[in-house]
Amino acid sequence: MDTVEINGVQVDFDDPCAVAKALRKAELAIVTGSGVATTRFGDDEVRWHAGNLARLRELISQYEGQCAAKTGKRVRFAKRMRFVR
């Protein structure tokens, strides 16, 4: 069993549902600003956080798709269409 640490929590890398859930929590932490670091240099103060929100959302989508495939849940539905004269 391979584990990876996401946002301070050990997650089983082979379970896409657990990874997606942990990434959602990390996304929420970034969006709400809890991952912000503050640095002071004399009177100057800089606030920053490292994170690419767009890439994180892509990863979440990828792992949620893998989770849906693993559990047999349909994610996308196709609609058929035909033209009648």
BELMOQUI-V611068 format. One record per residue. N is the residue number from 1. SS is DSSP state (2 for helix, 1 for strand, 0 for the rest). PSI is psi in radians with two decimals (* if undefined). OMEGA is omega in radians with two decimals (none if undefined). Layout:
BEGIN
{{N SS PSI OMEGA} {N SS PSI OMEGA}}
END
This chain:
BEGIN
{{1 0 2.13 3.10} {2 0 2.28 3.09} {3 1 2.63 3.10} {4 1 2.58 3.13} {5 1 2.11 3.11} {6 1 2.00 3.10} {7 0 0.66 3.08} {8 0 0.10 -3.11} {9 1 2.34 3.07} {10 1 2.21 -3.08} {11 1 2.43 3.07} {12 1 2.00 -3.08} {13 0 -0.42 -3.12} {14 0 -0.11 3.13} {15 0 1.72 -3.07} {16 2 -0.47 3.12} {17 2 -0.71 3.12} {18 2 -0.66 3.12} {19 2 -0.76 3.13} {20 2 -0.72 3.13} {21 2 -0.75 3.13} {22 2 -0.66 3.11} {23 2 -0.61 3.06} {24 2 -0.71 3.10} {25 2 -0.69 3.11} {26 2 -0.69 3.10} {27 2 -0.77 3.12} {28 2 -0.68 3.12} {29 2 -0.70 3.14} {30 2 -0.77 -3.10} {31 2 -0.68 -3.13} {32 2 -0.15 3.05} {33 0 0.22 -3.13} {34 0 -0.27 3.12} {35 0 0.30 -3.09} {36 0 2.34 3.06} {37 1 2.50 -3.14} {38 1 2.30 3.11} {39 1 2.36 3.13} {40 1 2.37 3.03} {41 1 1.62 -3.08} {42 0 -2.07 3.13} {43 0 -0.20 -3.12} {44 1 2.44 3.11} {45 1 2.32 3.13} {46 1 2.30 3.07} {47 1 2.33 -3.11} {48 1 2.84 2.98} {49 0 2.48 -3.13} {50 0 2.14 3.10} {51 0 2.34 3.08} {52 0 1.74 -3.03} {53 2 -0.65 3.13} {54 2 -0.77 3.13} {55 2 -0.63 3.10} {56 2 -0.72 3.11} {57 2 -0.60 3.05} {58 2 -0.75 3.11} {59 2 -0.73 3.12} {60 2 -0.79 3.13} {61 2 -0.74 3.14} {62 2 -0.85 -3.10} {63 2 -0.54 3.06} {64 2 -0.63 3.06} {65 2 -0.74 3.09} {66 2 -0.66 3.11} {67 2 -0.75 3.13} {68 2 -0.69 3.11} {69 2 -0.65 -3.13} {70 2 -0.66 -3.10} {71 2 -0.11 3.12} {72 0 0.25 3.14} {73 0 2.33 3.13} {74 0 2.31 -3.14} {75 0 -0.75 -3.10} {76 0 2.51 3.12} {77 0 2.34 3.12} {78 0 2.45 3.11} {79 0 2.20 -3.14} {80 0 2.61 -3.08} {81 0 2.50 3.05} {82 0 2.67 -3.13} {83 0 2.30 -3.12} {84 0 2.36 3.11} {85 0 * none}}
END
